[in-house]
């Protein structure tokens, strides 16, 4: 049975589209701000979800709970410092999701929403949290691998890049055998506690 079935679909799909769209838009916006015109040329400087969706990735997500968006094409040659530029561009997506998770958690703590609205905000919080943490895993082609690569010396960076071919297969293996949950759960626990503490400083 598809993951997005029944009434929950009306909440899950918009929440997922928002999380994915802001994630990809952040990559495009930061790369463009660093001097790379590629995101503009390829039509990625937009919050229109259609511009960021990959049909096959969306179908996989619908059926198997594992999918992907259309990667934002960037050209590091336009950056003043290619390594720093790639680190900043790669961090932009997960950090944007963490910001959205922070905002939605704060809204939930205000306790002014109920019913469908509260369910939507809670789902939006969950998707942004998971998308941020998942993408920070240092395995190609996830953002975490590009961030890590920027801090590694040339030989190790090249070795990590060579995993790009096998990365998607490794991810499918991790998801299929539920190994990804073993990796994500402790990380999600830590991030949730940090966000809880930060929002607690603002909301009494």
Buried (B, 14 or more C-beta within 10 A) or exposed (E): EEBBEEEEEEBBBBBBBBBBBBBBBBBBBBBBEBEBEBBBEBEBBBEEBEBBBBEEBBEBBBEEEBBBBBEBBBBBEBBEEBBEBBBBBBBBBBBBBBBBBBBBBBBBBEEEBEEEEBBBBBBBBBBBBBBBBBBBBBBBBBBBBBBBBBEBEEEEBEEBBEBEEEBBEEBBEBBEEEEBEEBBEEBBEEBBEEBEEEBEEEEE
